[in-house]
C-alpha cells in the first residue's frame, strides 16, 4: 500500500460497486445479484405477513409501489400502509454480507489512515451499511459518518451531499466523491463543486476514473503531485 498523505482532502465513499463488489456466485451487479433477489423475497414475505395477502398479491404490491414511488419502496410502504420504514428495512435488508460480497484485503490499510476525514453516502439502509462495513473490517473508521438511504433526503438529491459538507466543515473543492454511478455519485456532487472519481467505468462527467477502489491511493498520489 502506498504511504501517502491522503488527509489533505476529505472523501465521500459510495458502498455498492465502490467499496465492494458482489461476488461472482451472487451475480456481480446489484440488480443481477442474489442479494437483490433475496431482498425482494424478504419484501414479498414482509407484505404477506403485514398486509395478510398472498404471495401473488405481495409481488403485485411491490411492483406497484416501485412504479408509484420511483423505486423508493420504504417511502411507499410508509405512506401507503402506515408501516414504519425502519421496520421495513429491518425485516428486508438485514442480510449476511459474507454470502454476497467479495472481501478486499486492500481496504483496511487504505481506509484506516483516513479516519476522521471520510464518510459513507449510500442509498442502502443503515442495517445493511453496518453489516457490510463490519464484514469489510472498516466499520470503526467511519463511526458516525455513515449517511444512508433511510431519511427523506437521499441520493441523487444534492442535499444528501450538502449535509456531509456541513459535517466536514470545509470547502467543497477539498472533498472527493467516489462512486460507480454518474447519476447518483458524480453529477450531484460535481454540481456542488466536489471533485469526483468514478469507479469501474469511464465517464465524461467525472474528474477522474479508476478501475477498482484499489487504484484509489495511487490516483490521490498523482493528484497531489499535480497540485504541487
Buried (B, 14 or more C-beta within 10 A) or exposed (E): EEEBEBEEBBBBBBBBBBBBBBBEEBBBBBEEBBBBEBBBEBBBBBBBEBBEBEEEBBBEBBEEBBEEBEEBBBBBBBBBBEBEBBBBBBBBBEBEBEEBBEEBEBBBEBBEBBBEBBBBBBBBBBBBBBBBBEBBBBBEBBEEBBBBBBEEBBBBBBBBBBBBBEEBEEEBEBBBBBBBBBEBBBBBBBEBEBBBBBBBEEBEEBBBBBEEBBBBBEBBBEBBEEEE
